[in-house]
Amino acid sequence: MFDITKFGRYLAALRKKADMTQMELADRLCVTRQAISKYEQGESFPNVSILVLIAEVFHITLDELIGAGDPTNGEANILKSVAIGESTPIAENIRDVVNLAPLLKPSVLDKLSENLSEKGIDISNIVKLAEFLNSESTIELLKNADFDQASDDLIEQLLPWMDIPAQFTVFQKILDGEMDIRLLKPLVARGAIYASLIEYAVVEGALPASALELLRSGLVERSNKNKLSAWW
């Protein structure tokens, strides 16, 4: 698993060996001295696009630089492909994407998720990625997600990362049978409008009667959250 602390120590060692100050390195990379300090302390990671420049500054290969963070083969391939500007980076497995998600731009994660969306990703991994993905990519992953091991709490963690249009898209895909019906409960808990929509859908036969139980559970949860908020 890629470790930004190990990477930072290696970067500091390279700088000191080259007899460069943090300010000098910052000037070469067009960043602030404070940014260099954070990189070296493992508090943050450089924009992946400047890894090539860092390697050039210290006359080492990109593979050596990335390898300093002790990545898996899959993580190394992702970081390298993004650093050299490949238009379609490919992930070998979801774990590598989850591990690197805090270091990658949403646009890069969107591309990586494209080739994973058809493989039935476990819902727990989608929850981990939702914070970093665009709503549209989260929806695509959900379409073919594996909900077998999903708990209500796990499912409910998804929706705060999705905007209102995305939530309505999820509702429509539930009606179309493309997404798990259990997503109705957290939808209701987040917005009262879904209650009437669910009732109407059941009357029209678009949803099974079991959806009403999810509706009741969602309303109870919404009520409890409102009471707690009022109390505080």
C-alpha positions in Angstrom: 0.0 0.0 0.0 1.4 3.4 -1.0 2.8 5.3 2.0 3.1 9.1 1.6 5.2 9.2 4.7 7.9 6.9 3.2 7.7 8.9 0.0 8.2 12.1 1.9 11.3 10.8 3.7 12.7 9.7 0.4 12.0 13.2 -1.1 13.8 14.8 1.8 16.8 12.5 1.5 17.0 13.3 -2.3 16.9 17.1 -1.6 19.5 16.9 1.1 21.8 14.8 -1.0 21.5 17.3 -3.8 22.4 20.1 -1.3 19.2 22.0 -2.0 17.1 24.0 0.3 13.3 23.5 0.5 12.9 27.0 -1.1 15.2 26.0 -4.0 13.2 22.8 -4.6 10.0 24.7 -4.3 11.1 27.2 -7.0 12.0 24.3 -9.3 8.6 22.7 -8.9 6.7 26.0 -8.9 5.2 25.3 -5.5 5.6 27.0 -2.1 8.3 26.1 0.5 5.5 25.2 2.9 4.2 22.6 0.3 7.7 21.0 0.1 7.8 20.8 3.9 4.4 19.1 4.0 5.5 16.6 1.3 8.6 15.7 3.2 6.7 15.3 6.5 4.1 13.1 4.8 1.3 15.5 5.6 0.4 15.9 1.9 1.4 14.5 -1.5 2.4 16.4 -4.6 0.1 16.7 -7.5 0.8 13.5 -9.4 1.4 15.5 -12.6 4.7 16.9 -11.1 6.2 13.5 -10.2 7.9 13.5 -13.6 9.5 16.9 -12.9 10.6 15.7 -9.4 12.3 12.7 -11.0 14.0 15.0 -13.5 15.3 17.4 -10.9 17.0 14.6 -9.0 18.1 12.6 -12.1 16.2 9.4 -11.1 13.6 7.4 -12.9 9.9 7.8 -12.3 9.7 4.2 -11.2 12.4 4.8 -8.5 10.5 7.9 -7.3 7.1 6.2 -7.1 8.7 3.0 -5.7 9.9 5.0 -2.6 6.3 5.0 -1.4 6.2 1.2 -1.3 3.2 0.8 -3.7 1.6 -2.4 -4.9 2.2 -3.1 -8.5 -1.3 -1.9 -9.3 -0.8 1.4 -7.4 2.6 2.0 -9.1 1.0 1.4 -12.5 -1.8 3.9 -11.8 0.5 6.6 -10.5 2.9 6.2 -13.4 0.2 6.3 -16.0 -1.4 9.4 -14.5 2.0 11.1 -14.1 3.0 10.6 -17.7 -0.5 11.8 -18.8 -2.0 8.7 -20.2 -5.6 9.4 -21.1 -7.1 6.1 -19.9 -5.4 4.9 -16.8 -6.5 1.3 -15.9 -6.9 -0.1 -12.4 -6.1 -3.8 -11.8 -8.4 -3.9 -8.7 -10.6 -1.7 -6.6 -8.3 -1.8 -3.6 -5.6 0.1 -5.4 -8.1 2.8 -6.4 -9.4 3.1 -2.9 -5.9 3.4 -1.4 -4.9 6.1 -3.9 -8.2 8.0 -4.0 -7.1 10.8 -1.6 -4.1 11.5 -4.0 -6.0 11.6 -7.3 -8.2 14.2 -9.0 -11.9 13.3 -9.4 -11.5 13.3 -13.2 -8.8 10.6 -12.9 -10.9 8.6 -10.4 -13.8 8.8 -12.9 -11.7 7.2 -15.6 -10.4 4.5 -13.2 -13.9 3.7 -12.1 -15.2 3.2 -15.6 -13.5 -0.1 -16.1 -14.5 -1.2 -12.6 -18.2 -0.4 -12.8 -19.1 -3.5 -14.7 -17.4 -5.9 -12.3 -19.9 -5.7 -9.4 -17.9 -3.8 -6.8 -18.7 -4.4 -3.2 -20.8 -1.6 -1.7 -18.2 -1.0 1.1 -15.6 0.0 -1.4 -18.0 2.4 -3.2 -18.7 4.1 0.2 -14.9 4.6 0.6 -14.7 6.1 -2.9 -17.8 8.3 -2.8 -16.1 11.1 -0.9 -13.7 11.5 -3.9 -15.8 10.6 -6.9 -18.2 12.8 -8.9 -21.8 11.9 -8.3 -22.2 10.5 -11.8 -19.4 8.0 -11.3 -20.8 6.9 -7.9 -24.1 6.2 -9.6 -22.4 4.1 -12.3 -20.7 2.0 -9.7 -23.9 1.6 -7.8 -25.7 0.2 -10.9 -23.7 -3.0 -10.7 -22.8 -3.0 -7.1 -22.7 -6.1 -4.9 -25.2 -5.4 -2.1 -25.0 -8.9 -0.5 -23.0 -7.8 2.5 -24.5 -4.3 2.7 -25.9 -3.0 6.0 -28.3 -0.1 6.3 -25.7 2.0 7.9 -23.2 1.4 5.1 -25.8 2.2 2.4 -26.8 5.4 4.3 -23.2 6.7 4.2 -23.4 7.1 0.4 -26.0 9.7 0.0 -24.4 12.6 1.8 -21.8 12.6 -1.0 -24.5 12.8 -3.7 -26.2 16.0 -4.9 -30.0 16.3 -5.3 -30.0 15.5 -9.0 -27.9 12.4 -8.4 -30.2 11.3 -5.6 -33.2 11.6 -8.0 -31.2 9.6 -10.5 -30.8 6.9 -7.9 -34.5 6.9 -7.2 -35.3 6.5 -10.9 -32.9 3.6 -11.2 -34.5 1.9 -8.2 -37.8 2.2 -10.1 -36.2 0.7 -13.2 -34.9 -2.2 -11.2 -31.2 -1.2 -11.9 -30.4 -0.5 -8.2 -31.1 -2.2 -4.9 -34.5 -1.3 -3.4 -32.8 -0.9 0.1 -31.5 2.5 -1.1 -35.1 3.8 -0.6 -34.7 4.0 3.2 -31.7 6.5 3.2 -33.4 8.5 0.4 -36.4 9.0 2.6 -34.3 9.8 5.6 -32.7 12.6 3.6 -35.7 14.1 1.9 -39.5 14.1 2.7 -40.3 14.3 -1.0 -39.4 10.7 -1.5 -42.2 9.5 0.8 -45.0 10.6 -1.5 -43.0 9.4 -4.6 -42.7 5.9 -3.0 -46.3 5.8 -2.1 -47.4 6.8 -5.6 -44.9 4.2 -7.1 -46.4 1.4 -5.0 -50.0 2.4 -5.9 -49.0 2.4 -9.6 -47.2 -1.0 -9.3 -43.7 0.5 -10.0 -42.5 -0.6 -6.6 -43.5 -3.7 -4.5 -45.5 -3.3 -1.3 -42.3 -4.0 0.7 -41.2 -0.5 -0.3 -43.7 0.8 2.2 -41.8 -0.8 5.1 -38.6 0.9 3.9 -40.6 4.1 3.7 -41.7 3.8 7.3 -38.2 3.0 8.5 -36.8 6.0 6.6 -39.4 8.3 8.1 -38.7 7.1 11.7 -35.0 7.7 11.1 -35.7 11.1 9.7 -37.8 12.0 12.7 -35.2 10.8 15.2 -32.5 12.9 13.4 -34.7 16.0 13.5 -35.4 15.5 17.2 -31.7 15.0 17.9 -30.9 18.2 16.0 -33.6 20.2 17.8 -32.3 18.9 21.2 -28.7 20.1 20.4 
